[in-house]
Amino acid sequence: MENIHIEGKHGVNFIPTVDFNAETGVCELAGESYLEDTIEFYTPLYDWLKQYTTEVKKPLVFNFRLRYFNTSSSKCIIDILNILKRYETAGGDVTVNWYYDAEEEDIEDELEEIEDFMIETNIKINLVPN
């Protein structure tokens, strides 16, 4: 199974940096996610996670280091969390970490959204201040 690495870009749209490592089981989304075709961008990431959870079946650590994400990216984050929750329910070892800037002006809104993700997907997310 191959790793995925996508370098983040800023322009009209904001593409997050993606690092999914099949050897270590560490996956990371970082930067900003504001895309024109969000589903097209995230579908290969879903496919990779599904393949990892059915074929590799090792512990999986997912780190979110997103400074900003729009509404369509939020839906994709929920889809990722649902894949992780299914793996966990099937006996997989899953850790989800959400790194946030404790000094951020609107941090309460961000933490509230992360709590909503936990409620909607029923997966534990470790909140880690930077």
C-alpha positions as CSV (number, residue, x, y, z in Angstrom):
1,M,0.0,0.0,0.0
2,E,1.4,3.4,-1.0
3,N,1.6,6.5,1.1
4,I,-0.2,9.6,0.2
5,H,1.5,13.0,0.3
6,I,-0.1,16.2,-1.1
7,E,1.6,19.5,-0.5
8,G,-0.8,22.2,0.6
9,K,-1.4,25.1,-1.6
10,H,-2.9,28.6,-1.3
11,G,-4.5,30.3,-4.2
12,V,-8.2,30.9,-5.1
13,N,-8.7,27.7,-3.1
14,F,-6.8,26.4,-0.2
15,I,-5.6,22.8,-0.4
16,P,-4.6,21.1,2.9
17,T,-1.3,19.2,3.3
18,V,-2.0,15.5,3.4
19,D,0.4,12.9,4.8
20,F,-1.0,9.3,5.1
21,N,1.7,6.8,6.0
22,A,0.9,3.1,5.5
23,E,4.0,1.9,7.4
24,T,3.5,4.0,10.6
25,G,-0.3,4.3,10.4
26,V,0.0,8.0,11.0
27,C,-2.3,10.2,8.9
28,E,-2.4,14.0,9.0
29,L,-4.4,16.8,7.5
30,A,-2.9,20.2,8.0
31,G,-3.3,23.8,6.9
32,E,-6.5,25.0,5.4
33,S,-9.3,23.2,3.5
34,Y,-11.3,25.5,1.2
35,L,-11.7,23.7,-2.1
36,E,-13.8,24.1,-5.3
37,D,-14.5,20.3,-5.6
38,T,-14.1,19.0,-2.1
39,I,-15.5,15.6,-2.8
40,E,-13.1,15.0,-5.6
41,F,-10.2,15.9,-3.4
42,Y,-11.3,13.8,-0.4
43,T,-12.5,10.7,-2.2
44,P,-9.0,9.2,-2.7
45,L,-8.4,9.9,1.0
46,Y,-11.5,7.9,2.0
47,D,-10.5,5.1,-0.4
48,W,-7.0,5.0,1.2
49,L,-8.5,4.8,4.7
50,K,-10.9,2.1,3.7
51,Q,-8.1,0.1,2.1
52,Y,-5.9,0.5,5.2
53,T,-8.6,-0.5,7.6
54,T,-9.5,-3.6,5.6
55,E,-6.0,-4.8,4.5
56,V,-3.3,-3.4,6.8
57,K,-5.4,-3.4,10.0
58,K,-2.6,-1.9,12.2
59,P,-3.1,0.9,14.7
60,L,-4.1,4.2,13.1
61,V,-3.4,7.7,14.4
62,F,-5.2,10.6,12.7
63,N,-3.9,14.1,13.4
64,F,-6.0,17.1,12.4
65,R,-3.9,20.3,12.2
66,L,-6.4,22.4,10.3
67,R,-6.4,26.1,10.9
68,Y,-9.5,26.6,8.7
69,F,-12.0,24.5,6.9
70,N,-15.2,25.4,5.1
71,T,-18.6,23.8,5.4
72,S,-18.1,21.3,2.5
73,S,-14.7,20.3,4.1
74,S,-16.5,19.9,7.4
75,K,-18.8,17.2,5.9
76,C,-15.7,15.4,4.5
77,I,-14.1,15.5,8.0
78,I,-17.2,13.8,9.3
79,D,-16.9,11.2,6.6
80,I,-13.3,10.5,7.6
81,L,-14.3,10.3,11.3
82,N,-17.1,7.8,10.4
83,I,-14.6,5.6,8.6
84,L,-12.3,5.7,11.6
85,K,-15.3,4.9,13.9
86,R,-16.3,1.9,11.8
87,Y,-12.7,0.6,12.1
88,E,-12.7,1.2,15.8
89,T,-16.0,-0.6,16.2
90,A,-14.6,-3.6,14.3
91,G,-11.8,-3.8,16.7
92,G,-9.2,-1.5,15.1
93,D,-6.9,0.6,17.3
94,V,-7.7,4.3,16.5
95,T,-6.5,7.5,18.0
96,V,-7.8,10.9,16.7
97,N,-6.0,14.1,17.7
98,W,-7.1,17.6,16.9
99,Y,-4.4,20.2,17.3
100,Y,-5.6,23.8,17.9
101,D,-4.1,27.2,18.6
102,A,-5.1,28.0,22.2
103,E,-4.3,31.6,21.5
104,E,-6.8,31.8,18.6
105,E,-9.4,34.5,19.0
106,D,-12.3,32.3,17.9
107,I,-11.1,29.1,19.7
108,E,-14.4,28.5,21.5
109,D,-16.2,28.2,18.1
110,E,-13.6,25.8,16.8
111,L,-13.8,23.6,20.0
112,E,-17.6,23.6,19.8
113,E,-17.4,22.4,16.2
114,I,-15.0,19.6,17.2
115,E,-17.4,18.6,20.0
116,D,-20.2,18.4,17.4
117,F,-18.0,16.1,15.4
118,M,-17.6,13.8,18.4
119,I,-21.3,13.8,19.0
120,E,-22.2,13.1,15.4
121,T,-19.6,10.3,14.9
122,N,-19.4,9.0,18.4
123,I,-15.6,8.9,18.2
124,K,-13.3,10.4,20.9
125,I,-11.1,13.2,19.7
126,N,-8.2,14.3,21.8
127,L,-7.9,18.1,21.9
128,V,-4.3,19.1,21.9
129,P,-3.3,22.8,22.3
130,N,-0.4,24.0,20.3
